Structure formats: structure tokens, C-alpha cells
């Protein structure tokens, strides 16, 4: 049992230890350009994974929602471009999150009665609409984006003091992850999963299915809004290009590569993409073909494991646990097939 627990928890605890000591291990450039970027991209992707896994809603509107939060916050503080409002950065942050949640609830209320491809297309249309809105309303986006955004004093200068923003992103990531896990086990989360599995039966039991889906979408908008705020702090700017269709696709690719079935997959996929982005763009044979390489990796992972990298990892650890368990008990049972994943009772699967 001790070995099985070590197999299950050891890699995660090791990753947490490495992240906690990251400023001492990695250079300032790598800390900012790769690890911090992976953290806030993971937050954006986990909002998609939460909706897809727990509520059965695959949304392509998460980038638009984090863009709304980012543009709102950037326009409410001192910056070059955008509005002339100059509020406290923390107040602007709260207002940005509030606007993202309100818009998310409104969009969720509209799209909550649609399912499958229709829901997907509504959220995609919303994402395109938000992009063109900010691209054309230069009073909010400037002519080259909103630049030199004033940041809270605790953030400091992300270029000169990257450790500050890194730890902020790390803490926000941990809070989001633990918060979503808590919600999944609360009565509200169980209702979300009931809506995912059998909305007709939930409706017959007296639940307001459209309202539950709208609330879930608003919660996803809050998580996406946090990613938008962190992206503005990381870039110290935001432009319509930051929320273009390519960025929407990038977040979807990150979620699928990491694994749409596990919350951890958001940060795993973001870390892989951020590392490859840093390493491969400097390779002569790759260069501008980086998106092609990511596309090939995406297809390979989907073909090998629909559960992404976390699915592969789950299959590998299940085989190791069964082998060690067989050795301890003296049994000669066959190992688990690669496609079978064992989920502990305390961590129910979130397969949509």
C-alpha cells in the first residue's frame, strides 16, 4: 500500500516541490517566459476542462471571457491607450472579474438550452464577436492595444522581478484547482454531473437544468477571468490579438493534450506547450512551422490516448500499482490493459 501511494502521489508532490523552489532552480527568463506563462494558460484551460468534464459543455468562449476581464481591468487603470479612467489596480481587477462573470452568466443563459455541436458553435461565435468588438472599438483597445498597464504594487515589475508574479500565478493556480475539486464534491458539483449525465432525468427530479448550466458557465467565466488578469500582468498589455481565434484554438489544444478528463491536465498541457514553444521556435527546421509541430503532437496524443497525457499517465500508474499489488499478495493476475484507468473513490472520473 505504501508503494501504491508513492506511485500515486510521489510525482505530484515532486512537481509541487520543484515549483515552490523554481526561482532558485531556473533562470529569470525561463521562470517568466515558460513557467509563469504555463501557469496562467493552465488556468484558462482548466476553465474549459471543468465545463467539459463536469457539466458536459465544451466551450470555445473561454478566451473571449478572459479577454473581457483583461480589457476591463486594463481600461480602468493608468495605461497607454484605452479609456482615461484611473482606478486602483485591485479595484479594477475585481471589476474585471465581475464583468467577466456577468457576461459569462448571460452567455450561459442564452446557450444553456443547446447541446453538443450547437453549444460549441454558439460559444465560438461569441469568441469571434468579442474579438471583433475590441478590434473595432478603439476607444477600449487603442490602435495597438492597451499598453504599459499599471499593476498592483505586489506584482512589481514582471521583467525585473519575475518571482513575484510567478508565486502569485502559482497560488492562484492552487486555489483554482482546490476550489474546483471542492465544488465537484459539493451538492452543486454533483448536480452539475447529473446534468452532464442525464439532463432529462434531472429535469424530472425538479432541477432547473438551464439555470445550473448557466451557473456552471459563470463559474468557468470566473476562472477564465483570473487567467485574463494574470495574462495582462504578465504582458503588461493586452490587444485584440491576445484573444484571437488562434489563441482560442491554443487553449483547446492545451486542454486536449493535457487531458480533458482531469483538472491537472490543464497545467500539464500548458507546460508542454510552453516548453516546446520556448525550445522549438529557435530550431531552424521548425521556426514558423511551430503550429504544425504542435498539430502533429496533438493528433498523436489523441490517437494514442483520448485522455491526453494524463490518460497515458493514469494507465501507466495503474499498471505499476497492479504489478506491485500482485507482488505483495503473491497473485499472478494479468496487468490492466492500457485503456483502463483506475480512479480512487475520493476522486471520481469526470469523463463527459
N, C-alpha and C positions, 0 to 999 in steps of 0.2 A: 504493500500500500504506500509505503514511503517513496519507493521508486516511481510509482504511478503518479503521485502528487508532484514529485520533482519534474517528471516529464511534462505534466500539465502546466505547472506554474513557473518552473525554472526559467524558460525563455522570456516570459513576460516580465518577471522580476529583474532579469538581467537587462532587458531593454529599458526598464524604468531607471535602473541604476546608471546606465550609460547616459540617458537623457539628463538625469539630475547632475551628472558631472560633465556634461557636454562642453561648457565653456572652458573647462580645464583640459579637455581632450582634443577639441577641434579648433581650427583657426577661426578668427573673427569672420572671415569671408564665408567659410563653409557653414559656420553656425547660422549666419544670416541668410545666405543665398540658397541653402539647401534645407537645413533642419527647421528653421523658423517658417520658411515657406511651406514645407511639408505639413507642419502643424496646422496652419490656418487653412490650407487646402483640404486637409483631412476633416476639419470641422465642417467645411462646405459639403464634402462628400458624405459625411455621416448624416447630415440632414436628409439627403436623398436615400441613404440606406435605411434610415429609420422609417421613412414613409413607405418605402418599397417592402421592407421586411415585416414591419409590424401592422401596417394598415393596408398593404396591397396597392399602394398608389405610387407608380413610377413617375416621378415628376421631372420635367426638364426646365422648371421655372426657378430652381434654387439660386442660380447665378443672378437672375434678374432681381430676386429678393435681396441677395447680399449687395447687389449694386444699388438698390433703393436705400438700404441702410447706410452704405458708404457715401453716396451722393448727398443724402440728407445731412449726415454728420459733417461732411466736408463743407457744405454750403452754410452751415450755422456757426463756423468758427472763422478766424482770420486766415485767409488764403488768397492766392493769386488766381483770379477767375471765379466764376460763380457769383453768388449773391454777396451783398455787403454786410450781412449780419455777422456779429462778432460775439457769440455767446461763450460761456465757459466750455472747454472741451468735454468735460464729463457730462454736462447737461446736454450738449449736442449729441454725445454718444447715446444717452438714454432716449432722446427724441428720435434718433435714427433707428434704434431698435423698436421703439413704439410704432413708428410709421411702417416699418417692415412687417411687424406682427399684424397691424391693422389691414394692410394691403393683402397679406397672406390669408387672413381670415375672410376677407372679401372675395378673393380669388377662389379660396376653398369652398365658400358658399356657392359660388357660381358653378364650379367644376365638380362638386361633390356628387351630383346625380349622374355623372358619366363614369364609365369604367373602361379599362383596357386601353386600346389604341386611341379612343376618343378623349380620354383623360390626358393621355400623353400629348396629343396634338393641341389640346387647349392650353396646356402649360407651355408647350413650345411656342405657340402663337403669342402667349403672354410675354415670354422671354424676348421674342423679336420686337414686340411692341414697346417694351421698356427700353431696349437698345436704341430704337429709332427715336423714341421720345427724348432721351438725353442727348442723342446725336444732333437733333434739330433745335432743341430749346437751349440755345447757347447762354441764356441768362443763368442757367443752372449748371451747365457743363463747360462754359467758356469756349474758346476756339481751339484750345489744345488740352482741354481737361482742366480740372481744379488742382492747382499745383501748390507746393510749399504749405501744405495744410498744417495748422497749429495742432500740436499733440499735447496730451496731458504731461505734466512735469515728470510723472513717474516713468514715462516711456523714455524720456531723454531724446538723444539723437540716435536713431537706429543704425546709422553708419559708424559713428564713433563709439557707441555703447550698445552693441548688438545683444549683449547678455540680458539686458533689461527686458527688451521686447521678447526675447526667447523665453524667459521664465514666465512672462505674462501669458504668452501663447500656450506654454506647457500647462500652466494652471487652468486656463480656460478650457483646454482640451480635456484635462482630467475631470473638471466639473461637468462638462457636457457629457462625457462618457458615463460617469457615475450617475448623473441625472437621468439620462435616457434609460439606463439599466433599471433605475428605481421606478421610473414611470412604467416600464414594461411589466413590472411585477405588481404595480398598484392596480386597484379596480379599474381605473381609467385605461391603463395599458391592456388589461385583459379584455375590456370592451373593444379596444382598437383591434385586437387579434380576432375577436369574434366577428367584427365587421369584415375583417380580411377573409376569414374562412367561410362565413355563411351570412351575408348581409340580409337575405330574406328571412332567415330564422331569427336573427337579432331584431329585425323589424317586427316580427310576430310576437316576440317577447316584450315588446313595448319600448325598445330603444329607438332614439331618433338618429337613424343612420347618417343622413346628410349632415346633421349637426356634429356628430362625432368625427366624421371625415373632415369637416371644416376646422374643428378644434385641432385635430392632428396636423392639418396643413399649417395652421397658425403656429403650432409648436415647432414644426420644421422651419417656418419662416424666422422664428426667434434664433434658432441655431444657425441658419444661413446668415442672418443679420450679424451675429457675432463674428463670423468669418469675414463679412464685408468690412466691419470696423477694423479688424486686425489687418486686413489687406491694405486699407488706407494708411494705417500706422506704419506698416512695413514699407510701402511705396512712398509715403508722404504725399501722395497724389492719387487721383482717380480720373479716368477718362472713359468715354463710351467704349473705346476699345477694350477696356478691362472687363466688360460684360457682353462681349460679342458672342456670336453663335459658336465660334471656335472654343471660347472659354467654357461654354455650356457643355460642349462635347468633351472637353478635357475632364471636367468634373465627373461626367458619366463614365468615361474610360477609367478614371481613378477608382471609382466605386466598383466597377466590374472586375478590374484587375485585382483589387484587394479582396473582394468578395461581397456580393450583395446580401449574403445571409448572416454576416457577423458584423457588429459595430466596429470591432477592431480593424476590420478590413479597410475602413476609410483611411486610416493613418498608414497602414501597410502599403496600400496602393499609392497614396500621396508620396510616401518616402521613396518608393521605387521610381516613380515618375520624376521626382525632384533630383534624385541621384543620377538617373540616366540623362536628364536634361543638362545637368552640370558636366557630365563626363563626355557624352556623345556629340554635343554640338561643336566641340573642338576637334573632333576627328574628321580628317579630310574626306573620307569616304562617306561620312554621314552628312555633316553640315546642315544644309537646308532640307535634307531628307529625314530629319528627326521625326516628324509626324508619321512618315511611312514606317519607320522602325517601330514606333510605338504601336501603330496599327497592326503590324505583324505580331508583336508580342501580345497584343490584345486578343487577336484571333487564336494564337497558340494556346493561351491560358483558357479561353472559353472552350476550345475543343477538348483540352485535357481535363479541365475541371470547371464545370459551370459555377461552382462555388468560389472561383478565384483562388488566389494564393492561400487564403485562409482555409478553403476547402481541401487543398493539397496538404497543408499542414495538419488539418484535423484528421485526414486519412492516415498520414504518417504516424502521428502520435497515437492513434487508435491501434495501429499495428504494433507499435512498441509496447503500449500498455498491455495488450492482449498477450504478447510474447513473454513479457516479464511476469504477468499474472499466471500464465501457463507454467512457467519455470518454477514459480513459488509453490504452486499447487500440485505439480507433477503431472498435469494433464497434457494430452497430446492433441488438443483441438486445432483445427485449421485456423490460420490467421484470417482476420477480417478482410473482405475484399476492399479494393482501393476506393470504391464508390460509397462505402458505408461509413458514416460518421456517427460517433457516439457522443451524445450531448448529456452532460450531467443533469440530474433532476432540478438543480438550482439554476440551470442556465438553459431554458427551453429553446429549441430551434426557432428561428424566425423566418423560415422559408415561406415566401409568399405563395 
